[in-house]
Amino acid sequence: MNIIMILTNYIKIDYLIIKYIHKYINNIIKMPKCTKYTIEEVKSHNIITDGWIIINNYVYDITPLLNHHNPSIISVLGKDATDTFKLFHNNSFKIKLKLKKYLIGKIKKPHKRTHFSIFNCFT
């Protein structure tokens, strides 16, 4: 067996491993089928005792997190928090897994996101 055949076999194995891992990870964070909400419904849940947010067109009831999270999260309740989430959590896989347990639904009609940031409340 020559060196090229050996390298080719390693490349095929690495490719298959990467492909399998990618499929496995996607299955872990795959969002289940869930209730669909309108943006207006989400907007009505904007207080500490009943706080929902939108991240990537998915709706999360983060009420249990509000007592333990940075107070700045209050400014995005009832809104699309995708940009703020990416800013603070860098789209972390670990955070997405934790957030999955707060998933309650999806936006009926995906909308064009407004670029809201927690820094808007200071201007």
Secondary structure, 3 states (H helix, E strand, C coil): CCHHHHHHHHHHHHHHHHHHHHHHHHHHHCCCCCEEECHHHHHCCEECCEEEEEECCEEEECHHHCCCCCHHHHHHCCCECHHHHHHHHCCCHHHHHHHHHHEEEEECCCCCCCCCCHHHHHC
